[in-house]
Structures are given as structure tokens and as C-alpha cells.
Amino acid sequence: VFGVPAAANLVARRISPSMERGMGAQALDTLDRVALGPSTLSEQRRAQLAARFDQVARLAAPEGGPTLLFRASPAVGPNAFALPGGTIVLLDELVAAAANDDEIVAVLAHEIGHVMERHTLRHVLQTSAAGVLVAAVLGDVVSATTYAVAAVPTFLLNARYSRAFEVEADQFGFALLDRAGIDRAHFVRFLTRLEQKHGGAGSLPGWLATHPRADERGRAATP
């Protein structure tokens, strides 16, 4: 309950930023080959969204903050996910599902929370074989990174962060939205609308099929 998450956090912090970026690049290469395609958004639309993202990302990390990439995947559906190393992938399907750009930015603020807390890497390590994690704690970080490179793409396509990580990313995202002058309610409205469309939290597509539910997140979003 406590030791494994603590050990995974320790190992994740030991992995260098350059190594983590390499892991993210390899994971993206795998995803591009098996699940993702090029974005069909216009260059102007991508530039608009990238500018909005950059405004919020700079608030989280003024120097060397997260970066945004665009992809499409009808099979995956409305989705956005954080790769190790600071890259966030936004799918066209999520852009199409949003009522306005503030909803998209609200989702991206949540994903920035996952990036800044290194949740993807920590989650993969937490769920790794015990031997891998123990070896990494004892100094064999290469074993951990080799495992993570193979495990990250599968995890992202079936993203189920722990409740603790989701709550942490929510709170980080809400604080970021406050600093950017964007209403937290955009995030909750987006999740609520998708829950209603897809018949409840248990059947939501992509990263939205996580806990807590939208109504719980709505209560958490109330200052």
C-alpha cells in the first residue's frame, strides 16, 4: 500500500530527464505504428490550440515545460495522454468532442499535472514485476527503464491511473486553471457530458474511464 508507491516514486526521480524523454519518444514511435495516425486538424487550428496550451504550460514550468503533439485515432476515441519526458498527445477526437477551447485547455491542464508529477512512469513502475522495482531501488535503473519502454504504450492505450494520481492531477490542473483565469467548471462539464453520452463512467472512452466520477470531480473543483 505504501512501500511500492514510495519505491516507484524514488526510482522515477532517479531516472534522468534525457532518459525519460528517450522513453517517451520510443513509446510514441510504438503508438504511431499500432494505434495513432496523423492529425487531420488544419495547421491554423493546431496553431491556435498549441498557443493556448503554451500559455498554460508556461505557468506550470516557465523553462522547459511540457510540449504538445497532435494525432488522430478513431479507434481510441476522445483522448489525451502524457508520455514520459513531458510530451502530451492530443487526439482530434477529443478536440471534436469539446464544446469550446476552454474545455480542451482544462483537459490539457489535467494532463500537465500527470507530466509534472511523472505519473505515467510512476504508475508503470508501481505495476511492474517486484523484481524490476527492487533492482531499480538498489541501483539498476536500466532494468526499470527497459521495462517501462515496453509497458508505457499498452498502459497509455488503456490508461487507468490510480485514484490517488487522478486526484493529484485534478488538483494540479485546477490550480493551473485558476492561475490562467479559466473556470474549473469547463473540465467538469466536459467529463459530465461525455459520461451522459456514453452511459456512465464505466463505459467512457480512453482516459475518461477513470475514477473519480465527474460528479465527485465537480465537488472537488468547488473552491
N, C-alpha and C positions, 0 to 999 in steps of 0.2 A: 504493500500500500504506500509506504513512504520511501523505502530504500531504493527500489527500482527507478521511480521518477527522479529521485535525487541523483542517482548514478548516471542516468541518461542525460540529465541537465549538465552534470560535471563533464561528461565526455563531449557533449555538443559544444561546450565552451572551450574545450581544448582543441577542437578542430579549427585550423586557421581559416580566415575569410577566403583566401585564394583557393584552398582545397574545397571549401564548401561551394564556392562559385563553380568549380570544375564539376562537382557532383550535380549541381543544378543543370549545368549545360548538358551533361550526359543524360540526365533524366529527361530533359526537354527533347533531346535527339530521339530517344526511345518513344516518347509520346507522339512526336511528329510522324514517326514511322507507323505507329499502330493505331492512333486514335484521333489525331488532330490534323486539320488542313489549314490552308491559308485563309486569312480573314477576307471576307468579301465587302467589308466596310470601305467606303471611299477614303482616299487619302485625306481629304478635308475632315471627314468625320473622325478618323483616327487621331488627327492632329488636335481636334477640339477636346477629345477625351483625354489625350495624353497631357494637354496643358492643364486640365482640371486635376488630373492625377498628380502632376508635378507640384502644383500648389499645395496639396495636402501632404505629399511625401516629404517635401522640404521642411514642413513643420515637425515631422517625426525625426528626420535626420538631415540637418542642414548640409552636411557634407557626406557624399557617398551614400545617398538614400536608395530605397528600392527603385527598380525600373519596371516599366510596363511593356508587355508584348501582347499582340492581338492574334488570335487564332479562331477557327470555327470548327464545330463538331456537332452536327445534328444528332448523332448517336449519344453523345454525352449530355447535351441539352444545356439549359441555363447554368453556367458555372464560371467560377473564377478561382484560381488556386495559387498558392505561394510555393515557389520552388526554393530549395536550399540555395543560399547565396544572395537572396534579395530580389529575385525576379518574380513578378506577378503576371500570370497569364489571364487575360480576359477574353471570354468567348463571345462571338457575335450573338449567340442565342440568349445570353444574359442581357446584352445591350437591347435586343429586341423586346425582351420581357419587361424592361423597366419603363415606368411611366414618364420619367424625366431624368436628366443627367444627375440631379442630386441623389437619386436613388442609386445610380451606378457608383457615384463617388462614395456613398455611405458603405456599399459593399466593399469597395476597394480600401476604405479606411479600416474595415474589419480585417481584410487580408494583410494590410500593412502591420496590424497587430501580430498576426501569425509570423510575419517576417522578422519583426524586431525581437520577438521572444523565441525565435528559432523553433517554432512548434513542429514544423514538418520533420526536421531532423530529430528532435527530441522524441516525437511520437514513434518514428520508425525504430529508434534505438530502444525505447521502452518496450516495444513489442517484439524485439529481436530475441533470438535464442540466448539463454542466460550466459552461455559460454562466450558469445561475442561481446556482450556487455561487460562481463567480468574481465576479459582480456583487455578491453579498451580502458577500463578503470585502472588496470595495472600498467598501462602504458602502451599497449598495442593499438594505437588509434587507427592504423592502417586496416586492421581487421574490421573495425567499425565502419569505416568509410566504404570499404569494398562491399560489405553487406548492404549499406544504405543505398549505394548507387543502384543495386539490383532491386531493392524494395520500394524506393520512392515512387516510380511510375505507377505501380499497382496501387499503392496507398492513395495517390492523388486521384486516380480514377474512381476510387471507392471511398472518398475522403470521409472519415468518421473520427474527427478529433475527439479527445476525451471531453467530458463536460467541463472539467477544470480549464482546459485550453480554450474551449469555446467562450466561456465566461471571461477569461483573461483577455482574449482578442476582442470581445464585445466591449469591455470596459476601456481598453486601449483605443478602440475605434470611436467610441462615444466621446472620449476626451479630445481626440483629434478633430472630430466634427465640431465640437464646441469651440476649439481654437480657430477653426476655419469659418465659423459663423454659419454652419449648416445645421438645420434642425435634425436631431437624432431620430425623430419620428419617420424620416424617409426610410431608414433601414428597417424599422419595424413594419411599416406599411408594405414594403416590398415583400418581406417574408410572409406577412399575413395574407396578401393577395395570392401568392404562389401556393400557400397551404390550402386556401379555399379552392383554387383552380385544380389542384392535384389531389384533393380529398383527404388532407391531413398530413401531419408531419411525417408519418411512416412511409408515405409514398412520394415524397418530394424528390425531385431530380438532383443529382450532383451534390455539391457541398451543402445544399439547403436541407438535406435529410439528416440533420444533426440535432442534438439536444443542446440547450433547452428549446422549447417550442416558442413560436412567435409571441404568444401572449405572455410567457414568462420574460422574454426579452423586452417586451413592452413595459412591463413593470420595472425591470432593471434599468431601462432607459430614462425613467422618470427621475429627474434630479432630486 
